[in-house]
């Protein structure tokens, strides 16, 4: 079994004219599973996820996944999104507003399929899809990969709804299913349980954990409530804002002995 | 004669609006998403015809289209006849004159696509073209419709440019607004209604269509009343 490793030594930035969040160092190696990230608001949890994904505002430092450098500022290396095998669930789900749930999933699925050799060139494929959609002859059957996620996240009865008609929790489930349509080594999940009822939370966490195990992938999971991850996450990273002089942990609940606080620092402002 | 002026105006405006709506997609995409300094210059050039007096623009186009100028000579050779005082010349002039009206709303709509939505499409594996066609364009349909309507309405109402470039030849380049002017002069201020009425109708129809687009309930429809 090939373990997955994530190494990061980052100076996070919140963009020009805004104070830096501070320095974060992570070194994780595991077969699969969830790494929880918690900490008070403003500690830079979302910024850390975005930096790992290579989204702006760009931090500086080093990110290595499976030993492959994704970011190495000292060498001027910043791997484009396309070459980073990752998927990202942002805060607020971010479904495509002009598509219903089915179309959201099918669109995400189509992006994971590489066009086969000898397939029609772009304009004809697009035109045919367009005609099929308008004439209503497209098949109701979902591709296997999509059907599997629909089943897993229990969103079968939402397929024809638009994102505006979904509750926060429903939108989140759809967004989770969409994020997991993409095969990746690293899944970056920003508070994926927002809006989901307490019973659903445990179930969903289990599903994500088992999915990660099957794919031998790692999820970096930002949460406000570390307790909800205690059953599945064997690593918990506590981010503290740089002004804070108190060391770990300090996020509401003492960590169980079964949980291991991974080395994480939020060091003083680097000048 | 009214029919030929009416048909001419409708044909010219439909062609202009449709060609411009197609041109507006790549142009607005370049202005909004390239982020380069060249696109700022491009946008300024596009908007130039908004502030130039139409008669001045018409004069400049007439000079540029003349068979004595290199571009005019080239176009005359391709078409087989000189560009000024022909329908083709009128169409080309209208395209240039109405360009900012067609591109502006499209660019505005592109700018209103939320950046996280674009980011999401890229993370899921979409290349620039896929993101443009599957996310940006569908979310901008009201803006694209607005651009078409404004391009149409603006071409219907143009006067200075068609006067200069078209030369007001009945049945060939005399549009409704030119006919209204001629009729008014000829009848000593009492006539001209047969040209004025359709112009009024077109203008009202365009405004009505704009409002319908705004109220269509399309997600993220731009508010047209706020430019």
Interface residues (C-beta under 8 A of the other chain):
Chain A: X53 X55 X81 X82 X86 X87 X88 X90 X92 X94 X96 X97 X98 X107 X108 X111 X112 X122 X126 X162 X164 X178 X181 X182
Chain B: X116 X117 X119 X120 X121 X122 X123 X124 X125 X126 X127 X129 X130 X133 X134 X135 X138 X139 X218 X219 X220
